[in-house]
Amino acid sequence: MTEVRSNRITEMGELQLEVFETLAELGEATVYDVLAAFPEERRPKYTTVLTVLRALEEKGLATHRREGRTYVFAPVVSDREVRGQLLGDVMQRVFGGSPKRLMAALLDDEAVTPDVVRELRALLAEPERDADDDVDR
């Protein structure tokens, strides 16, 4: 990934990230498709989602094609790549680039139950996971 795209990923706001994740999950989508994925009680306006999708395009994270008068958007990078870049940024800025310090902080969290620790150990014990393996968040 280029440095420019990398910086643009770490500059994503919360709504941009949520719209991007929705787009990545759908594969390709119209503004209405993205809107439908939001719960009704916090659904943004059509123009807001359109603006966010255009901003994602400007950042090099999405593209679109036209079908008649409708824009169909698609991600240019995977959501895994975006999550990895964001995590790397947090690890660098907050934990001095140390994965060990990041993991220690995560393990201190009350939400990390013994079951979660077992699942993490199993993941760490796998020889090499395929880059496309999807791990639950």
VENQUIJO-V790898 format. One record per pair of residues at least 6 apart in sequence whose ideal C-beta (glycine too) atoms are under 8 Angstrom apart, sorted by the first residue. I is the first residue (numbers start at 1). GAP is how many residues later the second one is. Records with the same first field share a line. If there is no record, write none. Layout:
# VENQUIJO-V790898
I=GAP / GAP
This chain:
# VENQUIJO-V790898
1=76 / 80 / 84
2=58
4=56
5=54 / 55 / 56 / 72
6=79
8=51 / 52 / 53
9=50 / 52 / 68 / 72 / 73 / 76 / 77 / 80
10=75 / 76 / 79
11=48
12=8 / 47 / 70 / 74
15=29 / 33 / 37
16=36 / 39 / 40
17=65 / 69
19=15 / 30 / 33 / 34 / 37
20=36 / 41 / 42 / 55 / 59 / 62
21=58 / 61
22=7 / 12 / 15 / 16
23=6 / 11 / 30 / 33 / 39 / 50 / 51 / 52
24=51 / 54 / 55 / 58
25=12 / 54
26=7 / 8 / 11
27=47 / 48
28=44 / 45 / 46
29=43 / 44 / 45
30=40 / 41 / 42 / 43
31=15 / 18 / 19 / 22 / 40 / 42
32=14
34=15 / 19 / 39
35=8 / 9 / 11 / 14
38=6
44=8
53=9 / 11 / 18 / 20
56=6 / 17
57=6 / 7 / 16
60=16
61=14 / 15 / 16 / 21
62=11 / 12 / 13 / 14
63=10 / 11 / 13
64=7 / 8 / 9 / 10
65=6 / 7 / 9
66=6
80=51 / 52 / 54
90=12
91=6 / 7 / 8 / 11
94=8
95=6 / 7 / 10
106=6
107=10
123=6 / 12
